[in-house]
Amino acid sequence: MNHMKKTVEKRLTAIQKYLLDNEKATVKDLSVLLQVTPEMIRKDLTFLEEKGFLFRTHGGAVLRNSNIDIPISIRSKEKIELKKQLCSKAIDLIHDEDCLFIDPSSTLLHLGNLIRLRKNLTVVTNCFDFLNTARDANQTIFFLGGRYSATGNRTEGQFQLSMVEKFRFDIAFFGSDGVLHMDGPGTQSNDAIFLNETVLASSKQNVLVLDSSKFSLSSRYKYADYSDFDVLITDHIPPDLQDVIDIPKIIELDHPNRR
């Protein structure tokens, strides 16, 4: 029994080292490398995903804390209840008749169900998943055209910029892939930088919504400073960042009276 446990631990360590070196792996490659069945590798990857080390992908896995654009189909399945709680705070900031922008963030998908609680909204997004969630909300929805990104199930590129420049937003909601070692939210997509900058400049109120795990995840690009936002909605801010995040209003689930 002890020998079997050591064998499993050795295999898990080898998988972790491979992902740390390569950032992604396929079941086939790991199976050949470790000389075990693909089914065994799948069980190992599931275990490591539950431990928070990696994201499962079709046919393999990617390192969680890497500069890889994790598919939204994967991200949307994580922390579902927490994301719903964050969105329940976000809807309180939206008023009847508002024109709003929704970033293609998995955290914001649940707003698609909640916007039915308001009347006569104009909603702008480039996220197909949000569009599918909000299509029965009886609101006016504009979808930004552009080049299709299969990973994010969103549009990208110059065409969406040309369209979004026509709007003036009452409120805009943004997520982040990670903020580690940055003085503002980050993204893995360079296209998102230009879209977000355009929206931030044309919105009366800008809201950053992220769960606390993003404070320990890195991104390739920073798309804004914390000072560009009017409101932060999160579940918890690490103590060492509480004086760094210079956002006027913070809605923190763990500390409802923070500021």
C-alpha positions as CSV (number, residue, x, y, z in Angstrom):
1,M,0.0,0.0,0.0
2,N,2.8,2.4,0.9
3,H,4.6,1.5,-2.3
4,M,1.5,2.3,-4.3
5,K,1.1,5.6,-2.5
6,K,4.8,6.5,-3.2
7,T,4.3,5.6,-6.9
8,V,1.3,7.9,-7.2
9,E,3.1,10.8,-5.4
10,K,6.1,10.3,-7.6
11,R,3.9,10.4,-10.7
12,L,2.0,13.5,-9.5
13,T,5.3,15.3,-8.8
14,A,6.6,14.4,-12.3
15,I,3.4,15.9,-13.9
16,Q,3.7,19.0,-11.8
17,K,7.4,19.5,-12.8
18,Y,6.4,18.9,-16.5
19,L,3.7,21.6,-16.3
20,L,6.0,24.0,-14.5
21,D,8.6,23.6,-17.3
22,N,6.2,23.6,-20.2
23,E,3.0,25.3,-18.9
24,K,0.8,22.8,-20.8
25,A,0.6,19.1,-21.5
26,T,-1.5,16.5,-23.3
27,V,-2.7,13.3,-21.8
28,K,-0.9,11.4,-24.6
29,D,2.4,13.0,-23.9
30,L,2.2,12.4,-20.2
31,S,1.1,8.8,-20.7
32,V,4.2,8.1,-22.9
33,L,6.5,10.0,-20.6
34,L,5.4,8.3,-17.4
35,Q,4.6,4.9,-19.1
36,V,1.1,4.6,-17.6
37,T,-2.4,4.5,-19.2
38,P,-4.2,7.6,-20.4
39,E,-7.0,6.8,-17.9
40,M,-4.5,7.0,-15.0
41,I,-3.2,10.3,-16.3
42,R,-6.7,11.7,-16.5
43,K,-7.3,10.8,-12.9
44,D,-4.1,12.4,-11.9
45,L,-5.0,15.6,-13.8
46,T,-8.4,15.7,-12.2
47,F,-6.8,15.4,-8.7
48,L,-4.3,18.2,-9.5
49,E,-7.2,20.4,-10.8
50,E,-9.1,19.9,-7.5
51,K,-5.9,21.0,-5.7
52,G,-5.8,24.1,-7.8
53,F,-2.6,23.4,-9.6
54,L,-3.9,23.3,-13.1
55,F,-6.9,23.7,-15.5
56,R,-8.2,20.8,-17.4
57,T,-8.4,21.3,-21.2
58,H,-9.7,19.1,-24.0
59,G,-7.0,16.3,-24.2
60,G,-4.8,17.7,-21.5
61,A,-4.1,20.5,-19.0
62,V,-2.5,23.9,-18.5
63,L,-0.7,25.3,-15.5
64,R,-3.0,27.5,-13.5
65,N,-0.5,30.3,-12.9
66,S,0.7,30.7,-16.4
67,N,0.3,33.3,-19.2
68,I,-2.0,31.2,-21.2
69,D,-5.5,32.3,-22.1
70,I,-7.6,29.8,-20.3
71,P,-10.8,28.9,-22.2
72,I,-13.9,30.6,-20.8
73,S,-15.6,27.2,-21.0
74,I,-13.3,26.1,-18.2
75,R,-13.2,29.3,-16.2
76,S,-17.0,29.5,-16.2
77,K,-17.2,26.2,-14.2
78,E,-15.1,27.5,-11.3
79,K,-16.3,29.2,-8.2
80,I,-19.9,29.4,-9.5
81,E,-21.5,30.3,-6.2
82,L,-18.9,33.0,-5.4
83,K,-19.3,34.5,-8.9
84,K,-23.1,34.7,-8.4
85,Q,-22.6,36.5,-5.1
86,L,-20.2,39.0,-6.7
87,C,-22.7,39.6,-9.5
88,S,-25.5,40.2,-7.0
89,K,-23.5,43.1,-5.7
90,A,-22.9,44.3,-9.3
91,I,-26.6,44.5,-10.2
92,D,-27.2,46.9,-7.3
93,L,-25.0,49.5,-9.2
94,I,-27.2,49.2,-12.4
95,H,-30.2,51.5,-12.8
96,D,-33.1,51.5,-15.2
97,E,-32.3,53.1,-18.6
98,D,-28.5,52.6,-18.1
99,C,-26.2,51.9,-21.0
100,L,-23.6,49.4,-19.8
101,F,-20.6,47.5,-21.1
102,I,-19.9,43.9,-20.0
103,D,-16.3,42.6,-20.3
104,P,-15.9,38.9,-21.5
105,S,-15.2,37.7,-18.0
106,S,-16.4,34.4,-16.6
107,T,-17.2,36.2,-13.3
108,L,-19.6,38.5,-15.0
109,L,-21.6,35.9,-16.9
110,H,-24.2,35.7,-14.1
111,L,-25.1,39.3,-14.6
112,G,-26.8,38.1,-17.8
113,N,-29.5,36.5,-15.6
114,L,-29.8,39.5,-13.3
115,I,-30.2,42.3,-15.8
116,R,-33.8,41.2,-16.2
117,L,-34.4,43.0,-12.8
118,R,-33.9,46.4,-14.5
119,K,-35.9,48.1,-17.2
120,N,-34.8,49.5,-20.6
121,L,-31.1,48.7,-20.4
122,T,-28.7,49.1,-23.3
123,V,-26.1,46.4,-23.0
124,V,-22.9,46.2,-25.0
125,T,-20.6,43.2,-25.0
126,N,-18.2,41.1,-27.1
127,C,-18.8,37.9,-25.2
128,F,-20.9,35.1,-26.8
129,D,-21.4,33.4,-23.4
130,F,-22.8,36.5,-21.9
131,L,-25.0,37.0,-24.9
132,N,-26.4,33.5,-24.5
133,T,-27.1,34.1,-20.9
134,A,-28.8,37.5,-21.4
135,R,-30.7,36.8,-24.6
136,D,-34.0,36.3,-22.8
137,A,-33.6,39.3,-20.4
138,N,-35.8,41.6,-22.6
139,Q,-33.1,44.2,-22.9
140,T,-31.5,46.0,-25.9
141,I,-28.2,44.2,-26.5
142,F,-25.4,45.3,-28.9
143,F,-22.8,42.7,-29.8
144,L,-19.4,44.0,-31.0
145,G,-18.3,42.5,-34.2
146,G,-14.7,41.4,-35.0
147,R,-12.4,38.5,-35.3
148,Y,-13.6,35.4,-33.4
149,S,-11.5,34.1,-30.5
150,A,-12.4,30.5,-29.9
151,T,-10.5,30.4,-26.5
152,G,-12.4,33.3,-25.1
153,N,-15.6,32.8,-27.2
154,R,-15.4,36.5,-27.9
155,T,-14.6,39.0,-30.7
156,E,-11.4,40.8,-31.0
157,G,-9.7,43.3,-33.3
158,Q,-10.1,46.8,-34.8
159,F,-13.7,46.3,-36.0
160,Q,-15.0,46.1,-32.4
161,L,-13.1,49.2,-31.5
162,S,-14.7,51.1,-34.3
163,M,-18.1,50.1,-33.0
164,V,-17.6,50.6,-29.3
165,E,-16.3,54.2,-29.8
166,K,-19.9,55.1,-30.8
167,F,-21.2,54.5,-27.2
168,R,-21.1,56.5,-24.0
169,F,-21.6,54.2,-21.0
170,D,-23.3,54.9,-17.7
171,I,-21.4,52.0,-16.2
172,A,-18.9,49.4,-17.4
173,F,-17.9,46.1,-15.7
174,F,-14.5,44.5,-16.1
175,G,-12.9,41.3,-14.9
176,S,-9.2,40.2,-14.8
177,D,-7.1,37.1,-15.6
178,G,-4.8,38.1,-12.7
179,V,-3.2,41.0,-10.9
180,L,-0.1,39.5,-9.3
181,H,2.8,42.0,-9.2
182,M,0.7,44.6,-11.0
183,D,-0.8,47.9,-9.8
184,G,-4.0,47.2,-11.8
185,P,-5.9,44.4,-13.5
186,G,-4.3,42.3,-16.2
187,T,-5.3,40.2,-19.2
188,Q,-3.8,37.5,-21.4
189,S,-5.1,39.1,-24.6
190,N,-3.4,42.1,-26.0
191,D,-6.6,42.9,-28.0
192,A,-8.4,43.4,-24.7
193,I,-6.0,46.2,-23.7
194,F,-7.3,48.5,-26.5
195,L,-10.9,47.7,-26.0
196,N,-10.8,48.1,-22.3
197,E,-8.9,51.4,-22.5
198,T,-11.6,52.8,-25.0
199,V,-14.5,51.7,-22.7
200,L,-12.8,53.0,-19.5
201,A,-12.4,56.5,-21.1
202,S,-16.1,56.6,-22.3
203,S,-17.8,55.4,-19.1
204,K,-19.1,57.5,-16.2
205,Q,-18.5,54.7,-13.7
206,N,-16.0,51.8,-14.1
207,V,-16.3,48.7,-11.9
208,L,-13.7,46.0,-11.4
209,V,-15.2,42.6,-10.4
210,L,-12.8,39.8,-9.4
211,D,-12.6,36.9,-6.9
212,S,-9.7,36.9,-4.5
213,S,-7.8,34.1,-6.3
214,K,-6.9,36.7,-9.0
215,F,-4.6,38.4,-6.5
216,S,-2.3,35.4,-6.7
217,L,-2.6,34.8,-10.5
218,S,-0.4,36.6,-13.1
219,S,-1.3,38.1,-16.4
220,R,0.7,38.9,-19.5
221,Y,-0.5,42.5,-19.9
222,K,-1.9,45.2,-17.5
223,Y,-4.8,47.0,-19.1
224,A,-5.5,49.7,-16.5
225,D,-4.4,51.1,-13.2
226,Y,-6.5,50.6,-10.0
227,S,-7.1,54.3,-10.0
228,D,-9.0,54.0,-13.3
229,F,-11.9,52.3,-11.4
230,D,-14.6,53.8,-9.3
231,V,-15.7,50.5,-7.6
232,L,-14.1,47.2,-6.8
233,I,-16.2,44.2,-6.0
234,T,-14.4,41.2,-4.5
235,D,-14.8,38.6,-1.8
236,H,-11.5,39.4,0.0
237,I,-8.4,41.6,-0.4
238,P,-5.1,40.3,0.9
239,P,-3.9,42.4,3.9
240,D,-0.7,43.5,2.0
241,L,-2.8,44.9,-0.8
242,Q,-5.4,46.8,1.1
243,D,-3.4,50.1,1.0
244,V,-2.2,49.5,-2.6
245,I,-5.6,49.3,-4.2
246,D,-6.6,53.0,-4.6
247,I,-10.2,52.5,-5.7
248,P,-12.7,54.9,-3.9
249,K,-15.4,52.3,-3.2
250,I,-14.7,48.8,-2.3
251,I,-17.4,46.2,-1.9
252,E,-15.8,43.2,-0.1
253,L,-18.0,40.2,0.7
254,D,-15.9,39.2,3.7
255,H,-15.9,42.8,5.1
256,P,-19.2,44.5,4.0
257,N,-18.3,47.7,5.7
258,R,-14.8,48.1,4.4
259,R,-15.3,51.3,2.4
